[in-house]
Amino acid sequence: MKFRQSLFWERDSNTMDTFKDSRYIIERILEWGKDEEVKWLYNFYRPFFIKTVVSLSDSLSPKTKNSWTLLLQDK
């Protein structure tokens, strides 16, 4: 997927690695992503991994973290 540069404003989105930068990518998409980016996220990463990133994240806002924790509860 080609990422929007505005989603990853402090890095070059063209050089990001979906595995090495997975936590960073997941946090940014969950916090600021559009529907199509969240759909891509669900198709690319396993739900358990997304759930783990959410639970360990210090970067997500409290509202975002709480919302995704509830949405991923049964995953």
mmJSON file of the N, C-alpha and C atoms, coordinates in Angstrom:
{"data_MODEL":{"atom_site":{
"group_PDB":["ATOM","ATOM","ATOM","ATOM","ATOM","ATOM","ATOM","ATOM","ATOM","ATOM","ATOM","ATOM","ATOM","ATOM","ATOM","ATOM","ATOM","ATOM","ATOM","ATOM","ATOM","ATOM","ATOM","ATOM","ATOM","ATOM","ATOM","ATOM","ATOM","ATOM","ATOM","ATOM","ATOM","ATOM","ATOM","ATOM","ATOM","ATOM","ATOM","ATOM","ATOM","ATOM","ATOM","ATOM","ATOM","ATOM","ATOM","ATOM","ATOM","ATOM","ATOM","ATOM","ATOM","ATOM","ATOM","ATOM","ATOM","ATOM","ATOM","ATOM","ATOM","ATOM","ATOM","ATOM","ATOM","ATOM","ATOM","ATOM","ATOM","ATOM","ATOM","ATOM","ATOM","ATOM","ATOM","ATOM","ATOM","ATOM","ATOM","ATOM","ATOM","ATOM","ATOM","ATOM","ATOM","ATOM","ATOM","ATOM","ATOM","ATOM","ATOM","ATOM","ATOM","ATOM","ATOM","ATOM","ATOM","ATOM","ATOM","ATOM","ATOM","ATOM","ATOM","ATOM","ATOM","ATOM","ATOM","ATOM","ATOM","ATOM","ATOM","ATOM","ATOM","ATOM","ATOM","ATOM","ATOM","ATOM","ATOM","ATOM","ATOM","ATOM","ATOM","ATOM","ATOM","ATOM","ATOM","ATOM","ATOM","ATOM","ATOM","ATOM","ATOM","ATOM","ATOM","ATOM","ATOM","ATOM","ATOM","ATOM","ATOM","ATOM","ATOM","ATOM","ATOM","ATOM","ATOM","ATOM","ATOM","ATOM","ATOM","ATOM","ATOM","ATOM","ATOM","ATOM","ATOM","ATOM","ATOM","ATOM","ATOM","ATOM","ATOM","ATOM","ATOM","ATOM","ATOM","ATOM","ATOM","ATOM","ATOM","ATOM","ATOM","ATOM","ATOM","ATOM","ATOM","ATOM","ATOM","ATOM","ATOM","ATOM","ATOM","ATOM","ATOM","ATOM","ATOM","ATOM","ATOM","ATOM","ATOM","ATOM","ATOM","ATOM","ATOM","ATOM","ATOM","ATOM","ATOM","ATOM","ATOM","ATOM","ATOM","ATOM","ATOM","ATOM","ATOM","ATOM","ATOM","ATOM","ATOM","ATOM","ATOM","ATOM","ATOM","ATOM","ATOM","ATOM","ATOM","ATOM","ATOM","ATOM","ATOM","ATOM","ATOM"],
"id":[1,2,3,4,5,6,7,8,9,10,11,12,13,14,15,16,17,18,19,20,21,22,23,24,25,26,27,28,29,30,31,32,33,34,35,36,37,38,39,40,41,42,43,44,45,46,47,48,49,50,51,52,53,54,55,56,57,58,59,60,61,62,63,64,65,66,67,68,69,70,71,72,73,74,75,76,77,78,79,80,81,82,83,84,85,86,87,88,89,90,91,92,93,94,95,96,97,98,99,100,101,102,103,104,105,106,107,108,109,110,111,112,113,114,115,116,117,118,119,120,121,122,123,124,125,126,127,128,129,130,131,132,133,134,135,136,137,138,139,140,141,142,143,144,145,146,147,148,149,150,151,152,153,154,155,156,157,158,159,160,161,162,163,164,165,166,167,168,169,170,171,172,173,174,175,176,177,178,179,180,181,182,183,184,185,186,187,188,189,190,191,192,193,194,195,196,197,198,199,200,201,202,203,204,205,206,207,208,209,210,211,212,213,214,215,216,217,218,219,220,221,222,223,224,225],
"type_symbol":["N","C","C","N","C","C","N","C","C","N","C","C","N","C","C","N","C","C","N","C","C","N","C","C","N","C","C","N","C","C","N","C","C","N","C","C","N","C","C","N","C","C","N","C","C","N","C","C","N","C","C","N","C","C","N","C","C","N","C","C","N","C","C","N","C","C","N","C","C","N","C","C","N","C","C","N","C","C","N","C","C","N","C","C","N","C","C","N","C","C","N","C","C","N","C","C","N","C","C","N","C","C","N","C","C","N","C","C","N","C","C","N","C","C","N","C","C","N","C","C","N","C","C","N","C","C","N","C","C","N","C","C","N","C","C","N","C","C","N","C","C","N","C","C","N","C","C","N","C","C","N","C","C","N","C","C","N","C","C","N","C","C","N","C","C","N","C","C","N","C","C","N","C","C","N","C","C","N","C","C","N","C","C","N","C","C","N","C","C","N","C","C","N","C","C","N","C","C","N","C","C","N","C","C","N","C","C","N","C","C","N","C","C","N","C","C","N","C","C","N","C","C","N","C","C"],
"label_atom_id":["N","CA","C","N","CA","C","N","CA","C","N","CA","C","N","CA","C","N","CA","C","N","CA","C","N","CA","C","N","CA","C","N","CA","C","N","CA","C","N","CA","C","N","CA","C","N","CA","C","N","CA","C","N","CA","C","N","CA","C","N","CA","C","N","CA","C","N","CA","C","N","CA","C","N","CA","C","N","CA","C","N","CA","C","N","CA","C","N","CA","C","N","CA","C","N","CA","C","N","CA","C","N","CA","C","N","CA","C","N","CA","C","N","CA","C","N","CA","C","N","CA","C","N","CA","C","N","CA","C","N","CA","C","N","CA","C","N","CA","C","N","CA","C","N","CA","C","N","CA","C","N","CA","C","N","CA","C","N","CA","C","N","CA","C","N","CA","C","N","CA","C","N","CA","C","N","CA","C","N","CA","C","N","CA","C","N","CA","C","N","CA","C","N","CA","C","N","CA","C","N","CA","C","N","CA","C","N","CA","C","N","CA","C","N","CA","C","N","CA","C","N","CA","C","N","CA","C","N","CA","C","N","CA","C","N","CA","C","N","CA","C","N","CA","C","N","CA","C","N","CA","C","N","CA","C","N","CA","C","N","CA","C"],
"label_alt_id":[null,null,null,null,null,null,null,null,null,null,null,null,null,null,null,null,null,null,null,null,null,null,null,null,null,null,null,null,null,null,null,null,null,null,null,null,null,null,null,null,null,null,null,null,null,null,null,null,null,null,null,null,null,null,null,null,null,null,null,null,null,null,null,null,null,null,null,null,null,null,null,null,null,null,null,null,null,null,null,null,null,null,null,null,null,null,null,null,null,null,null,null,null,null,null,null,null,null,null,null,null,null,null,null,null,null,null,null,null,null,null,null,null,null,null,null,null,null,null,null,null,null,null,null,null,null,null,null,null,null,null,null,null,null,null,null,null,null,null,null,null,null,null,null,null,null,null,null,null,null,null,null,null,null,null,null,null,null,null,null,null,null,null,null,null,null,null,null,null,null,null,null,null,null,null,null,null,null,null,null,null,null,null,null,null,null,null,null,null,null,null,null,null,null,null,null,null,null,null,null,null,null,null,null,null,null,null,null,null,null,null,null,null,null,null,null,null,null,null,null,null,null,null,null,null],
"label_comp_id":["MET","MET","MET","LYS","LYS","LYS","PHE","PHE","PHE","ARG","ARG","ARG","GLN","GLN","GLN","SER","SER","SER","LEU","LEU","LEU","PHE","PHE","PHE","TRP","TRP","TRP","GLU","GLU","GLU","ARG","ARG","ARG","ASP","ASP","ASP","SER","SER","SER","ASN","ASN","ASN","THR","THR","THR","MET","MET","MET","ASP","ASP","ASP","THR","THR","THR","PHE","PHE","PHE","LYS","LYS","LYS","ASP","ASP","ASP","SER","SER","SER","ARG","ARG","ARG","TYR","TYR","TYR","ILE","ILE","ILE","ILE","ILE","ILE","GLU","GLU","GLU","ARG","ARG","ARG","ILE","ILE","ILE","LEU","LEU","LEU","GLU","GLU","GLU","TRP","TRP","TRP","GLY","GLY","GLY","LYS","LYS","LYS","ASP","ASP","ASP","GLU","GLU","GLU","GLU","GLU","GLU","VAL","VAL","VAL","LYS","LYS","LYS","TRP","TRP","TRP","LEU","LEU","LEU","TYR","TYR","TYR","ASN","ASN","ASN","PHE","PHE","PHE","TYR","TYR","TYR","ARG","ARG","ARG","PRO","PRO","PRO","PHE","PHE","PHE","PHE","PHE","PHE","ILE","ILE","ILE","LYS","LYS","LYS","THR","THR","THR","VAL","VAL","VAL","VAL","VAL","VAL","SER","SER","SER","LEU","LEU","LEU","SER","SER","SER","ASP","ASP","ASP","SER","SER","SER","LEU","LEU","LEU","SER","SER","SER","PRO","PRO","PRO","LYS","LYS","LYS","THR","THR","THR","LYS","LYS","LYS","ASN","ASN","ASN","SER","SER","SER","TRP","TRP","TRP","THR","THR","THR","LEU","LEU","LEU","LEU","LEU","LEU","LEU","LEU","LEU","GLN","GLN","GLN","ASP","ASP","ASP","LYS","LYS","LYS"],
"label_asym_id":["A","A","A","A","A","A","A","A","A","A","A","A","A","A","A","A","A","A","A","A","A","A","A","A","A","A","A","A","A","A","A","A","A","A","A","A","A","A","A","A","A","A","A","A","A","A","A","A","A","A","A","A","A","A","A","A","A","A","A","A","A","A","A","A","A","A","A","A","A","A","A","A","A","A","A","A","A","A","A","A","A","A","A","A","A","A","A","A","A","A","A","A","A","A","A","A","A","A","A","A","A","A","A","A","A","A","A","A","A","A","A","A","A","A","A","A","A","A","A","A","A","A","A","A","A","A","A","A","A","A","A","A","A","A","A","A","A","A","A","A","A","A","A","A","A","A","A","A","A","A","A","A","A","A","A","A","A","A","A","A","A","A","A","A","A","A","A","A","A","A","A","A","A","A","A","A","A","A","A","A","A","A","A","A","A","A","A","A","A","A","A","A","A","A","A","A","A","A","A","A","A","A","A","A","A","A","A","A","A","A","A","A","A","A","A","A","A","A","A","A","A","A","A","A","A"],
"label_entity_id":["1","1","1","1","1","1","1","1","1","1","1","1","1","1","1","1","1","1","1","1","1","1","1","1","1","1","1","1","1","1","1","1","1","1","1","1","1","1","1","1","1","1","1","1","1","1","1","1","1","1","1","1","1","1","1","1","1","1","1","1","1","1","1","1","1","1","1","1","1","1","1","1","1","1","1","1","1","1","1","1","1","1","1","1","1","1","1","1","1","1","1","1","1","1","1","1","1","1","1","1","1","1","1","1","1","1","1","1","1","1","1","1","1","1","1","1","1","1","1","1","1","1","1","1","1","1","1","1","1","1","1","1","1","1","1","1","1","1","1","1","1","1","1","1","1","1","1","1","1","1","1","1","1","1","1","1","1","1","1","1","1","1","1","1","1","1","1","1","1","1","1","1","1","1","1","1","1","1","1","1","1","1","1","1","1","1","1","1","1","1","1","1","1","1","1","1","1","1","1","1","1","1","1","1","1","1","1","1","1","1","1","1","1","1","1","1","1","1","1","1","1","1","1","1","1"],
"label_seq_id":[1,1,1,2,2,2,3,3,3,4,4,4,5,5,5,6,6,6,7,7,7,8,8,8,9,9,9,10,10,10,11,11,11,12,12,12,13,13,13,14,14,14,15,15,15,16,16,16,17,17,17,18,18,18,19,19,19,20,20,20,21,21,21,22,22,22,23,23,23,24,24,24,25,25,25,26,26,26,27,27,27,28,28,28,29,29,29,30,30,30,31,31,31,32,32,32,33,33,33,34,34,34,35,35,35,36,36,36,37,37,37,38,38,38,39,39,39,40,40,40,41,41,41,42,42,42,43,43,43,44,44,44,45,45,45,46,46,46,47,47,47,48,48,48,49,49,49,50,50,50,51,51,51,52,52,52,53,53,53,54,54,54,55,55,55,56,56,56,57,57,57,58,58,58,59,59,59,60,60,60,61,61,61,62,62,62,63,63,63,64,64,64,65,65,65,66,66,66,67,67,67,68,68,68,69,69,69,70,70,70,71,71,71,72,72,72,73,73,73,74,74,74,75,75,75],
"pdbx_PDB_ins_code":[null,null,null,null,null,null,null,null,null,null,null,null,null,null,null,null,null,null,null,null,null,null,null,null,null,null,null,null,null,null,null,null,null,null,null,null,null,null,null,null,null,null,null,null,null,null,null,null,null,null,null,null,null,null,null,null,null,null,null,null,null,null,null,null,null,null,null,null,null,null,null,null,null,null,null,null,null,null,null,null,null,null,null,null,null,null,null,null,null,null,null,null,null,null,null,null,null,null,null,null,null,null,null,null,null,null,null,null,null,null,null,null,null,null,null,null,null,null,null,null,null,null,null,null,null,null,null,null,null,null,null,null,null,null,null,null,null,null,null,null,null,null,null,null,null,null,null,null,null,null,null,null,null,null,null,null,null,null,null,null,null,null,null,null,null,null,null,null,null,null,null,null,null,null,null,null,null,null,null,null,null,null,null,null,null,null,null,null,null,null,null,null,null,null,null,null,null,null,null,null,null,null,null,null,null,null,null,null,null,null,null,null,null,null,null,null,null,null,null,null,null,null,null,null,null],
"Cartn_x":[0.846,0.0,0.881,0.456,1.15,0.522,1.33,0.834,0.802,-0.179,-0.244,0.9,1.621,2.73,2.218,1.006,0.457,0.203,0.089,-0.108,1.209,2.293,3.63,4.503,4.116,4.683,6.173,6.716,8.124,9.056,8.506,9.314,8.903,9.768,9.453,8.633,7.374,6.475,6.858,7.608,8.018,9.124,9.817,10.936,10.599,9.372,8.998,8.846,9.214,9.107,7.917,6.985,5.747,5.997,7.161,7.477,8.326,9.394,10.263,9.539,8.687,7.979,6.53,6.216,4.822,4.135,4.795,4.156,3.838,4.786,4.611,3.456,3.416,2.367,0.999,0.906,-0.369,-0.852,0.027,-0.378,-0.872,-0.159,-0.567,-1.89,-2.07,-3.325,-4.495,-4.31,-5.407,-5.749,-4.758,-4.989,-5.531,-4.964,-5.256,-5.739,-5.817,-6.105,-7.536,-7.668,-8.987,-9.482,-10.762,-11.379,-10.592,-10.164,-9.439,-8.099,-7.476,-6.201,-6.423,-7.492,-7.821,-8.177,-8.897,-9.216,-7.938,-7.018,-5.735,-5.027,-5.037,-4.383,-4.929,-6.237,-6.892,-6.537,-6.367,-6.021,-4.539,-3.703,-2.257,-1.697,-2.141,-1.63,-2.659,-2.197,-3.096,-3.759,-5.031,-5.755,-5.049,-4.471,-3.78,-2.609,-1.897,-0.757,-1.228,-2.297,-2.851,-3.281,-3.947,-4.4,-3.217,-2.128,-0.936,-0.326,-0.255,0.286,-0.564,-1.88,-2.773,-2.533,-2.434,-2.279,-0.94,0.1,1.437,1.741,0.886,1.172,1.161,2.175,2.229,1.935,1.786,1.587,0.126,-0.734,-2.15,-2.784,-3.69,-4.415,-5.29,-5.632,-6.484,-7.808,-8.443,-9.714,-9.519,-8.486,-8.214,-7.875,-7.047,-6.646,-7.86,-8.709,-9.916,-10.864,-11.061,-11.952,-11.457,-10.194,-9.657,-9.567,-9.336,-9.339,-10.709,-11.772,-13.129,-13.446,-13.042,-13.323,-12.573,-11.405,-10.577,-10.772,-11.685,-11.895,-12.116,-12.869,-13.185,-12.278,-11.248,-10.348,-9.26],
"Cartn_y":[-1.187,0.0,1.236,2.224,3.505,4.35,4.71,5.48,6.965,7.639,9.105,9.705,10.635,11.288,12.063,12.586,13.353,12.471,11.184,10.245,9.993,10.055,9.814,11.036,12.162,13.451,13.593,12.904,13.114,12.1,11.211,10.207,10.118,9.557,9.332,8.051,8.181,7.019,6.01,6.435,5.524,4.564,4.873,4.028,3.195,3.253,2.49,1.011,0.183,-1.263,-1.729,-2.444,-2.834,-3.797,-4.432,-5.325,-4.618,-3.972,-3.277,-2.113,-1.443,-0.266,-0.573,-1.831,-2.244,-1.525,-1.412,-0.751,0.713,1.377,2.775,2.923,2.06,2.101,1.842,0.838,0.504,1.659,2.221,3.342,4.527,4.881,6.037,5.802,4.612,4.343,4.296,3.69,3.644,5.035,5.892,7.241,8.19,8.148,9.168,8.628,7.312,6.72,6.879,6.793,6.787,5.353,5.187,3.861,2.876,3.306,2.404,1.963,2.828,2.477,1.493,1.681,0.743,-0.621,-0.648,-1.917,-2.624,-1.862,-2.447,-3.028,-2.29,-2.72,-4.068,-4.202,-5.458,-6.615,-6.323,-7.372,-7.73,-6.805,-7.021,-7.617,-7.111,-7.575,-8.46,-9.391,-10.273,-9.492,-9.773,-9.052,-9.118,-10.26,-10.383,-9.408,-9.233,-8.312,-6.868,-6.5,-5.143,-4.904,-5.884,-5.786,-5.606,-6.313,-6.196,-4.805,-4.287,-2.935,-1.914,-2.042,-1.111,-1.18,-2.359,-2.5,-1.974,-2.025,-1.573,-0.128,0.475,1.788,2.915,3.756,5.004,6.187,5.897,6.951,7.245,6.267,6.481,7.368,8.215,9.046,8.139,8.56,7.73,7.342,8.27,7.966,6.899,7.058,6.088,4.729,4.725,3.463,2.739,3.465,2.863,2.347,3.121,2.698,1.426,1.381,0.2,-1.0,-0.763,-1.871,-2.528,-1.732,-2.276,-2.961,-2.337,-2.905,-4.219,-4.352,-5.546,-6.597,-6.355,-7.205,-8.677,-8.953,-10.332,-10.899,-10.193,-10.638,-11.516],
"Cartn_z":[0.0,0.0,0.0,-0.745,-0.736,0.365,1.334,2.475,2.169,2.762,2.657,3.459,2.866,3.567,4.781,4.704,5.833,7.053,6.857,7.959,8.692,7.967,8.526,8.242,8.789,8.415,8.707,9.704,10.044,9.381,8.553,7.864,6.407,5.614,4.207,4.12,3.798,3.771,2.691,1.698,0.625,1.059,2.133,2.567,3.8,4.253,5.446,5.109,6.054,5.921,6.748,6.125,6.819,7.979,8.013,9.126,10.177,9.763,10.716,11.392,10.661,11.164,11.518,11.766,11.956,13.111,14.235,15.38,15.057,14.468,14.083,13.082,12.095,11.072,11.699,12.535,13.183,14.046,14.845,15.716,14.914,13.858,13.052,12.341,11.799,11.088,12.064,13.225,14.192,14.72,14.839,15.365,14.292,13.096,12.09,10.751,10.6,9.297,8.821,7.513,6.868,6.813,6.481,6.435,5.577,4.414,3.507,4.111,4.881,5.525,6.674,7.416,8.5,7.914,6.801,6.139,5.703,5.131,4.735,5.951,7.054,8.291,8.754,8.755,9.162,8.237,6.963,6.002,6.022,6.44,6.388,7.679,8.826,10.116,10.814,11.578,12.339,13.466,13.739,14.798,16.16,16.484,17.77,17.85,16.734,16.724,16.879,16.193,16.318,17.762,18.341,19.729,20.686,20.444,21.271,21.155,19.937,19.728,20.474,20.389,21.088,22.591,23.137,24.593,25.086,24.263,24.674,24.294,23.504,22.94,23.976,23.858,24.615,23.696,22.411,21.42,21.12,21.284,20.995,22.058,21.626,22.586,23.449,24.667,25.525,24.865,24.151,23.483,22.406,21.616,20.55,21.139,22.152,22.779,23.369,24.071,24.654,23.578,22.527,21.445,20.778,20.42,19.744,20.685,21.959,22.92,22.938,22.939,22.917,21.582,20.475,19.162,18.922,19.516,19.318,20.42,21.316,22.47,22.113,21.091,20.717,19.638,19.275,18.197,18.742],
"occupancy":[1.0,1.0,1.0,1.0,1.0,1.0,1.0,1.0,1.0,1.0,1.0,1.0,1.0,1.0,1.0,1.0,1.0,1.0,1.0,1.0,1.0,1.0,1.0,1.0,1.0,1.0,1.0,1.0,1.0,1.0,1.0,1.0,1.0,1.0,1.0,1.0,1.0,1.0,1.0,1.0,1.0,1.0,1.0,1.0,1.0,1.0,1.0,1.0,1.0,1.0,1.0,1.0,1.0,1.0,1.0,1.0,1.0,1.0,1.0,1.0,1.0,1.0,1.0,1.0,1.0,1.0,1.0,1.0,1.0,1.0,1.0,1.0,1.0,1.0,1.0,1.0,1.0,1.0,1.0,1.0,1.0,1.0,1.0,1.0,1.0,1.0,1.0,1.0,1.0,1.0,1.0,1.0,1.0,1.0,1.0,1.0,1.0,1.0,1.0,1.0,1.0,1.0,1.0,1.0,1.0,1.0,1.0,1.0,1.0,1.0,1.0,1.0,1.0,1.0,1.0,1.0,1.0,1.0,1.0,1.0,1.0,1.0,1.0,1.0,1.0,1.0,1.0,1.0,1.0,1.0,1.0,1.0,1.0,1.0,1.0,1.0,1.0,1.0,1.0,1.0,1.0,1.0,1.0,1.0,1.0,1.0,1.0,1.0,1.0,1.0,1.0,1.0,1.0,1.0,1.0,1.0,1.0,1.0,1.0,1.0,1.0,1.0,1.0,1.0,1.0,1.0,1.0,1.0,1.0,1.0,1.0,1.0,1.0,1.0,1.0,1.0,1.0,1.0,1.0,1.0,1.0,1.0,1.0,1.0,1.0,1.0,1.0,1.0,1.0,1.0,1.0,1.0,1.0,1.0,1.0,1.0,1.0,1.0,1.0,1.0,1.0,1.0,1.0,1.0,1.0,1.0,1.0,1.0,1.0,1.0,1.0,1.0,1.0,1.0,1.0,1.0,1.0,1.0,1.0,1.0,1.0,1.0,1.0,1.0,1.0],
"B_iso_or_equiv":[0.0,0.0,0.0,0.0,0.0,0.0,0.0,0.0,0.0,0.0,0.0,0.0,0.0,0.0,0.0,0.0,0.0,0.0,0.0,0.0,0.0,0.0,0.0,0.0,0.0,0.0,0.0,0.0,0.0,0.0,0.0,0.0,0.0,0.0,0.0,0.0,0.0,0.0,0.0,0.0,0.0,0.0,0.0,0.0,0.0,0.0,0.0,0.0,0.0,0.0,0.0,0.0,0.0,0.0,0.0,0.0,0.0,0.0,0.0,0.0,0.0,0.0,0.0,0.0,0.0,0.0,0.0,0.0,0.0,0.0,0.0,0.0,0.0,0.0,0.0,0.0,0.0,0.0,0.0,0.0,0.0,0.0,0.0,0.0,0.0,0.0,0.0,0.0,0.0,0.0,0.0,0.0,0.0,0.0,0.0,0.0,0.0,0.0,0.0,0.0,0.0,0.0,0.0,0.0,0.0,0.0,0.0,0.0,0.0,0.0,0.0,0.0,0.0,0.0,0.0,0.0,0.0,0.0,0.0,0.0,0.0,0.0,0.0,0.0,0.0,0.0,0.0,0.0,0.0,0.0,0.0,0.0,0.0,0.0,0.0,0.0,0.0,0.0,0.0,0.0,0.0,0.0,0.0,0.0,0.0,0.0,0.0,0.0,0.0,0.0,0.0,0.0,0.0,0.0,0.0,0.0,0.0,0.0,0.0,0.0,0.0,0.0,0.0,0.0,0.0,0.0,0.0,0.0,0.0,0.0,0.0,0.0,0.0,0.0,0.0,0.0,0.0,0.0,0.0,0.0,0.0,0.0,0.0,0.0,0.0,0.0,0.0,0.0,0.0,0.0,0.0,0.0,0.0,0.0,0.0,0.0,0.0,0.0,0.0,0.0,0.0,0.0,0.0,0.0,0.0,0.0,0.0,0.0,0.0,0.0,0.0,0.0,0.0,0.0,0.0,0.0,0.0,0.0,0.0,0.0,0.0,0.0,0.0,0.0,0.0],
"pdbx_formal_charge":[null,null,null,null,null,null,null,null,null,null,null,null,null,null,null,null,null,null,null,null,null,null,null,null,null,null,null,null,null,null,null,null,null,null,null,null,null,null,null,null,null,null,null,null,null,null,null,null,null,null,null,null,null,null,null,null,null,null,null,null,null,null,null,null,null,null,null,null,null,null,null,null,null,null,null,null,null,null,null,null,null,null,null,null,null,null,null,null,null,null,null,null,null,null,null,null,null,null,null,null,null,null,null,null,null,null,null,null,null,null,null,null,null,null,null,null,null,null,null,null,null,null,null,null,null,null,null,null,null,null,null,null,null,null,null,null,null,null,null,null,null,null,null,null,null,null,null,null,null,null,null,null,null,null,null,null,null,null,null,null,null,null,null,null,null,null,null,null,null,null,null,null,null,null,null,null,null,null,null,null,null,null,null,null,null,null,null,null,null,null,null,null,null,null,null,null,null,null,null,null,null,null,null,null,null,null,null,null,null,null,null,null,null,null,null,null,null,null,null,null,null,null,null,null,null],
"auth_seq_id":[1,1,1,2,2,2,3,3,3,4,4,4,5,5,5,6,6,6,7,7,7,8,8,8,9,9,9,10,10,10,11,11,11,12,12,12,13,13,13,14,14,14,15,15,15,16,16,16,17,17,17,18,18,18,19,19,19,20,20,20,21,21,21,22,22,22,23,23,23,24,24,24,25,25,25,26,26,26,27,27,27,28,28,28,29,29,29,30,30,30,31,31,31,32,32,32,33,33,33,34,34,34,35,35,35,36,36,36,37,37,37,38,38,38,39,39,39,40,40,40,41,41,41,42,42,42,43,43,43,44,44,44,45,45,45,46,46,46,47,47,47,48,48,48,49,49,49,50,50,50,51,51,51,52,52,52,53,53,53,54,54,54,55,55,55,56,56,56,57,57,57,58,58,58,59,59,59,60,60,60,61,61,61,62,62,62,63,63,63,64,64,64,65,65,65,66,66,66,67,67,67,68,68,68,69,69,69,70,70,70,71,71,71,72,72,72,73,73,73,74,74,74,75,75,75],
"auth_comp_id":["MET","MET","MET","LYS","LYS","LYS","PHE","PHE","PHE","ARG","ARG","ARG","GLN","GLN","GLN","SER","SER","SER","LEU","LEU","LEU","PHE","PHE","PHE","TRP","TRP","TRP","GLU","GLU","GLU","ARG","ARG","ARG","ASP","ASP","ASP","SER","SER","SER","ASN","ASN","ASN","THR","THR","THR","MET","MET","MET","ASP","ASP","ASP","THR","THR","THR","PHE","PHE","PHE","LYS","LYS","LYS","ASP","ASP","ASP","SER","SER","SER","ARG","ARG","ARG","TYR","TYR","TYR","ILE","ILE","ILE","ILE","ILE","ILE","GLU","GLU","GLU","ARG","ARG","ARG","ILE","ILE","ILE","LEU","LEU","LEU","GLU","GLU","GLU","TRP","TRP","TRP","GLY","GLY","GLY","LYS","LYS","LYS","ASP","ASP","ASP","GLU","GLU","GLU","GLU","GLU","GLU","VAL","VAL","VAL","LYS","LYS","LYS","TRP","TRP","TRP","LEU","LEU","LEU","TYR","TYR","TYR","ASN","ASN","ASN","PHE","PHE","PHE","TYR","TYR","TYR","ARG","ARG","ARG","PRO","PRO","PRO","PHE","PHE","PHE","PHE","PHE","PHE","ILE","ILE","ILE","LYS","LYS","LYS","THR","THR","THR","VAL","VAL","VAL","VAL","VAL","VAL","SER","SER","SER","LEU","LEU","LEU","SER","SER","SER","ASP","ASP","ASP","SER","SER","SER","LEU","LEU","LEU","SER","SER","SER","PRO","PRO","PRO","LYS","LYS","LYS","THR","THR","THR","LYS","LYS","LYS","ASN","ASN","ASN","SER","SER","SER","TRP","TRP","TRP","THR","THR","THR","LEU","LEU","LEU","LEU","LEU","LEU","LEU","LEU","LEU","GLN","GLN","GLN","ASP","ASP","ASP","LYS","LYS","LYS"],
"auth_asym_id":["A","A","A","A","A","A","A","A","A","A","A","A","A","A","A","A","A","A","A","A","A","A","A","A","A","A","A","A","A","A","A","A","A","A","A","A","A","A","A","A","A","A","A","A","A","A","A","A","A","A","A","A","A","A","A","A","A","A","A","A","A","A","A","A","A","A","A","A","A","A","A","A","A","A","A","A","A","A","A","A","A","A","A","A","A","A","A","A","A","A","A","A","A","A","A","A","A","A","A","A","A","A","A","A","A","A","A","A","A","A","A","A","A","A","A","A","A","A","A","A","A","A","A","A","A","A","A","A","A","A","A","A","A","A","A","A","A","A","A","A","A","A","A","A","A","A","A","A","A","A","A","A","A","A","A","A","A","A","A","A","A","A","A","A","A","A","A","A","A","A","A","A","A","A","A","A","A","A","A","A","A","A","A","A","A","A","A","A","A","A","A","A","A","A","A","A","A","A","A","A","A","A","A","A","A","A","A","A","A","A","A","A","A","A","A","A","A","A","A","A","A","A","A","A","A"],
"auth_atom_id":["N","CA","C","N","CA","C","N","CA","C","N","CA","C","N","CA","C","N","CA","C","N","CA","C","N","CA","C","N","CA","C","N","CA","C","N","CA","C","N","CA","C","N","CA","C","N","CA","C","N","CA","C","N","CA","C","N","CA","C","N","CA","C","N","CA","C","N","CA","C","N","CA","C","N","CA","C","N","CA","C","N","CA","C","N","CA","C","N","CA","C","N","CA","C","N","CA","C","N","CA","C","N","CA","C","N","CA","C","N","CA","C","N","CA","C","N","CA","C","N","CA","C","N","CA","C","N","CA","C","N","CA","C","N","CA","C","N","CA","C","N","CA","C","N","CA","C","N","CA","C","N","CA","C","N","CA","C","N","CA","C","N","CA","C","N","CA","C","N","CA","C","N","CA","C","N","CA","C","N","CA","C","N","CA","C","N","CA","C","N","CA","C","N","CA","C","N","CA","C","N","CA","C","N","CA","C","N","CA","C","N","CA","C","N","CA","C","N","CA","C","N","CA","C","N","CA","C","N","CA","C","N","CA","C","N","CA","C","N","CA","C","N","CA","C","N","CA","C","N","CA","C","N","CA","C","N","CA","C","N","CA","C"],
"pdbx_PDB_model_num":[1,1,1,1,1,1,1,1,1,1,1,1,1,1,1,1,1,1,1,1,1,1,1,1,1,1,1,1,1,1,1,1,1,1,1,1,1,1,1,1,1,1,1,1,1,1,1,1,1,1,1,1,1,1,1,1,1,1,1,1,1,1,1,1,1,1,1,1,1,1,1,1,1,1,1,1,1,1,1,1,1,1,1,1,1,1,1,1,1,1,1,1,1,1,1,1,1,1,1,1,1,1,1,1,1,1,1,1,1,1,1,1,1,1,1,1,1,1,1,1,1,1,1,1,1,1,1,1,1,1,1,1,1,1,1,1,1,1,1,1,1,1,1,1,1,1,1,1,1,1,1,1,1,1,1,1,1,1,1,1,1,1,1,1,1,1,1,1,1,1,1,1,1,1,1,1,1,1,1,1,1,1,1,1,1,1,1,1,1,1,1,1,1,1,1,1,1,1,1,1,1,1,1,1,1,1,1,1,1,1,1,1,1,1,1,1,1,1,1,1,1,1,1,1,1]
}}}
